[in-house]
């Protein structure tokens, strides 16, 4: 049998390694250790979706991507690197960072002035009513029933409610019921949405705690550096005082 028949099929499908190499070609600076896992997990998740034949990009997904990045990267230092990192993530999966930002901001702008009841009404009509603005975006999601679901879409859905009435999400039972109904209206798997959002909320809490611990560690290290610097200054001052020549004795010889 010819060895050619045993050769694996040639594929141009990007691998995770390809995506990671692309990321570090766009952003070559080191990633702050506290946030490295956040960046890599988001990048890998977006990669796996981008190479899935059933995946369909939509504004709700874009909102989820932007929200996840912004929420988990709070407090990142140096702050000026954040947009470079976000752009590198998007470009590494052959996406446009400006498009993600623009679509996410447009989605949130559509929610301006809406009450919770207004949002729920629009969600109820998502499968049957199209049009411009918010209704059109919701209809786009609701009519993509066969598209690949992603956790980031669940985060986008959560962000809709958070933007309109964040306090409405405080009550666990009401929150779960609202999000379950909304997921069904958008043809999203309600059980997966519920699990993904509970994990999302839990991870946000853990990240906030880790950030506080890191702040305390950095504050303690800064205080130690200041104390060492002060001790050096005091030691130098003491040495200088000890080396100051005393006044010459007065000759008392008659």
MARMIFI-257770 format. One record per residue (C-alpha): residue number from 1; x, y, z. Coordinates in steps of 0.5 Angstrom, whole numbers. Layout:
+-----+-------+-------+-------+
:   k :    c1 :    c2 :    c3 :
+-----+-------+-------+-------+
: NUM :     X :     Y :     Z :
...
+-----+-------+-------+-------+
***
This chain:
+-----+-------+-------+-------+
:   k :    c1 :    c2 :    c3 :
+-----+-------+-------+-------+
:   1 :     0 :     0 :     0 :
:   2 :     3 :     7 :    -2 :
:   3 :     5 :    11 :     4 :
:   4 :     1 :    17 :     1 :
:   5 :    -5 :    13 :     3 :
:   6 :    -3 :    13 :    10 :
:   7 :    -2 :    21 :    11 :
:   8 :    -6 :    25 :    15 :
:   9 :   -11 :    30 :    11 :
:  10 :    -8 :    37 :    10 :
:  11 :   -12 :    42 :    14 :
:  12 :   -11 :    50 :    15 :
:  13 :   -15 :    50 :    21 :
:  14 :   -11 :    54 :    26 :
:  15 :    -9 :    51 :    33 :
:  16 :    -9 :    54 :    40 :
:  17 :    -1 :    54 :    39 :
:  18 :    -2 :    58 :    33 :
:  19 :    -7 :    63 :    36 :
:  20 :    -2 :    64 :    42 :
:  21 :     4 :    65 :    38 :
:  22 :    -1 :    71 :    34 :
:  23 :    -3 :    74 :    41 :
:  24 :     5 :    75 :    43 :
:  25 :     6 :    77 :    36 :
:  26 :     1 :    83 :    37 :
:  27 :     3 :    84 :    45 :
:  28 :    10 :    82 :    47 :
:  29 :    10 :    85 :    54 :
:  30 :     9 :    81 :    60 :
:  31 :     2 :    79 :    63 :
:  32 :     1 :    81 :    70 :
:  33 :     2 :    74 :    73 :
:  34 :    -5 :    75 :    77 :
:  35 :    -9 :    76 :    70 :
:  36 :    -5 :    71 :    66 :
:  37 :   -10 :    66 :    67 :
:  38 :   -16 :    70 :    65 :
:  39 :   -12 :    73 :    59 :
:  40 :   -11 :    66 :    56 :
:  41 :   -17 :    63 :    58 :
:  42 :   -21 :    68 :    54 :
:  43 :   -17 :    67 :    48 :
:  44 :   -17 :    60 :    48 :
:  45 :   -25 :    60 :    49 :
:  46 :   -25 :    65 :    43 :
:  47 :   -21 :    61 :    39 :
:  48 :   -25 :    54 :    40 :
:  49 :   -31 :    58 :    38 :
:  50 :   -28 :    62 :    32 :
:  51 :   -26 :    55 :    29 :
:  52 :   -32 :    52 :    30 :
:  53 :   -37 :    51 :    24 :
:  54 :   -43 :    52 :    28 :
:  55 :   -41 :    59 :    31 :
:  56 :   -44 :    65 :    29 :
:  57 :   -42 :    72 :    31 :
:  58 :   -47 :    77 :    34 :
:  59 :   -47 :    83 :    38 :
:  60 :   -49 :    79 :    44 :
:  61 :   -43 :    75 :    44 :
:  62 :   -39 :    81 :    43 :
:  63 :   -42 :    84 :    49 :
:  64 :   -40 :    78 :    53 :
:  65 :   -33 :    78 :    50 :
:  66 :   -32 :    86 :    52 :
:  67 :   -36 :    85 :    59 :
:  68 :   -32 :    79 :    61 :
:  69 :   -25 :    82 :    59 :
:  70 :   -27 :    89 :    62 :
:  71 :   -29 :    86 :    69 :
:  72 :   -24 :    81 :    70 :
:  73 :   -18 :    86 :    68 :
:  74 :   -20 :    91 :    73 :
:  75 :   -14 :    94 :    77 :
:  76 :    -9 :    91 :    71 :
:  77 :    -2 :    95 :    72 :
:  78 :     0 :    98 :    68 :
:  79 :    -6 :   100 :    66 :
:  80 :    -4 :   103 :    59 :
:  81 :    -3 :    95 :    57 :
:  82 :   -10 :    93 :    57 :
:  83 :   -13 :    96 :    51 :
:  84 :    -6 :    93 :    47 :
:  85 :    -8 :    86 :    51 :
:  86 :   -15 :    86 :    49 :
:  87 :   -13 :    88 :    41 :
:  88 :    -8 :    82 :    41 :
:  89 :   -14 :    77 :    44 :
:  90 :   -19 :    79 :    38 :
:  91 :   -13 :    79 :    33 :
:  92 :   -10 :    73 :    35 :
:  93 :   -17 :    70 :    33 :
:  94 :   -18 :    74 :    27 :
:  95 :   -23 :    79 :    30 :
:  96 :   -23 :    86 :    30 :
:  97 :   -22 :    89 :    37 :
:  98 :   -26 :    96 :    34 :
:  99 :   -32 :    92 :    32 :
: 100 :   -32 :    88 :    38 :
: 101 :   -32 :    95 :    42 :
: 102 :   -37 :    98 :    38 :
: 103 :   -42 :    93 :    38 :
: 104 :   -42 :    92 :    45 :
: 105 :   -42 :    99 :    46 :
: 106 :   -48 :   100 :    41 :
: 107 :   -52 :    94 :    45 :
: 108 :   -51 :    98 :    51 :
: 109 :   -53 :   105 :    48 :
: 110 :   -60 :   101 :    46 :
: 111 :   -61 :   100 :    53 :
: 112 :   -61 :   107 :    55 :
: 113 :   -67 :   109 :    59 :
: 114 :   -70 :   103 :    59 :
: 115 :   -74 :   100 :    65 :
: 116 :   -73 :    92 :    67 :
: 117 :   -80 :    91 :    64 :
: 118 :   -79 :    94 :    57 :
: 119 :   -73 :    90 :    57 :
: 120 :   -77 :    84 :    58 :
: 121 :   -82 :    86 :    53 :
: 122 :   -77 :    86 :    48 :
: 123 :   -74 :    79 :    50 :
: 124 :   -81 :    76 :    49 :
: 125 :   -82 :    79 :    42 :
: 126 :   -75 :    77 :    40 :
: 127 :   -77 :    71 :    36 :
: 128 :   -82 :    75 :    32 :
: 129 :   -80 :    82 :    32 :
: 130 :   -74 :    85 :    28 :
: 131 :   -73 :    92 :    26 :
: 132 :   -67 :    97 :    28 :
: 133 :   -63 :    98 :    35 :
: 134 :   -64 :    93 :    41 :
: 135 :   -70 :    89 :    38 :
: 136 :   -66 :    88 :    31 :
: 137 :   -60 :    85 :    35 :
: 138 :   -65 :    81 :    40 :
: 139 :   -68 :    78 :    34 :
: 140 :   -62 :    76 :    31 :
: 141 :   -60 :    72 :    37 :
: 142 :   -66 :    69 :    37 :
: 143 :   -67 :    67 :    30 :
: 144 :   -60 :    63 :    30 :
: 145 :   -62 :    57 :    34 :
: 146 :   -58 :    52 :    31 :
: 147 :   -51 :    57 :    32 :
: 148 :   -46 :    54 :    37 :
: 149 :   -48 :    57 :    44 :
: 150 :   -42 :    60 :    48 :
: 151 :   -41 :    62 :    55 :
: 152 :   -40 :    69 :    53 :
: 153 :   -47 :    70 :    50 :
: 154 :   -49 :    68 :    57 :
: 155 :   -45 :    74 :    60 :
: 156 :   -48 :    78 :    54 :
: 157 :   -55 :    77 :    57 :
: 158 :   -53 :    78 :    64 :
: 159 :   -50 :    85 :    62 :
: 160 :   -57 :    87 :    59 :
: 161 :   -60 :    86 :    65 :
: 162 :   -54 :    89 :    69 :
: 163 :   -54 :    95 :    65 :
: 164 :   -62 :    96 :    66 :
: 165 :   -63 :    94 :    73 :
: 166 :   -57 :    92 :    77 :
: 167 :   -61 :    91 :    83 :
: 168 :   -66 :    86 :    80 :
: 169 :   -60 :    81 :    80 :
: 170 :   -59 :    81 :    87 :
: 171 :   -65 :    76 :    89 :
: 172 :   -62 :    69 :    87 :
: 173 :   -69 :    67 :    86 :
: 174 :   -72 :    73 :    81 :
: 175 :   -65 :    73 :    78 :
: 176 :   -65 :    66 :    76 :
: 177 :   -72 :    66 :    74 :
: 178 :   -71 :    72 :    69 :
: 179 :   -65 :    70 :    66 :
: 180 :   -68 :    63 :    65 :
: 181 :   -74 :    66 :    61 :
: 182 :   -70 :    71 :    57 :
: 183 :   -65 :    65 :    55 :
: 184 :   -71 :    61 :    53 :
: 185 :   -74 :    67 :    49 :
: 186 :   -67 :    68 :    45 :
: 187 :   -67 :    60 :    44 :
: 188 :   -61 :    59 :    49 :
: 189 :   -60 :    53 :    53 :
: 190 :   -63 :    56 :    60 :
: 191 :   -60 :    50 :    64 :
: 192 :   -53 :    52 :    61 :
: 193 :   -54 :    59 :    62 :
: 194 :   -56 :    58 :    69 :
: 195 :   -49 :    54 :    70 :
: 196 :   -45 :    59 :    66 :
: 197 :   -47 :    65 :    70 :
: 198 :   -47 :    62 :    77 :
: 199 :   -40 :    60 :    75 :
: 200 :   -39 :    67 :    72 :
: 201 :   -41 :    71 :    79 :
: 202 :   -37 :    66 :    83 :
: 203 :   -31 :    68 :    79 :
: 204 :   -32 :    75 :    79 :
: 205 :   -32 :    75 :    87 :
: 206 :   -26 :    70 :    87 :
: 207 :   -22 :    75 :    82 :
: 208 :   -24 :    81 :    87 :
: 209 :   -22 :    78 :    93 :
: 210 :   -15 :    76 :    89 :
: 211 :   -14 :    83 :    87 :
: 212 :   -15 :    86 :    94 :
: 213 :   -10 :    81 :    97 :
: 214 :    -5 :    83 :    92 :
: 215 :    -7 :    90 :    94 :
: 216 :    -5 :    89 :   101 :
: 217 :     1 :    85 :    99 :
: 218 :     4 :    91 :    94 :
: 219 :     2 :    96 :   100 :
: 220 :     6 :    92 :   105 :
: 221 :    12 :    91 :   100 :
: 222 :    12 :    99 :    99 :
: 223 :    12 :   100 :   106 :
: 224 :    18 :    96 :   107 :
: 225 :    21 :    99 :   102 :
: 226 :    20 :   106 :   105 :
: 227 :    22 :   104 :   112 :
: 228 :    29 :   101 :   109 :
: 229 :    30 :   108 :   105 :
: 230 :    28 :   112 :   111 :
: 231 :    33 :   107 :   115 :
: 232 :    38 :   108 :   110 :
: 233 :    37 :   116 :   110 :
: 234 :    38 :   116 :   118 :
: 235 :    44 :   112 :   118 :
: 236 :    47 :   116 :   113 :
: 237 :    45 :   122 :   117 :
: 238 :    48 :   119 :   123 :
: 239 :    55 :   117 :   120 :
: 240 :    55 :   124 :   117 :
: 241 :    54 :   127 :   124 :
: 242 :    60 :   123 :   127 :
: 243 :    65 :   125 :   122 :
: 244 :    64 :   132 :   123 :
: 245 :    70 :   135 :   125 :
: 246 :    70 :   138 :   132 :
: 247 :    73 :   145 :   133 :
: 248 :    80 :   146 :   134 :
: 249 :    83 :   147 :   142 :
: 250 :    84 :   154 :   144 :
: 251 :    92 :   155 :   145 :
: 252 :    92 :   157 :   152 :
: 253 :   100 :   158 :   153 :
: 254 :   102 :   165 :   155 :
+-----+-------+-------+-------+
***
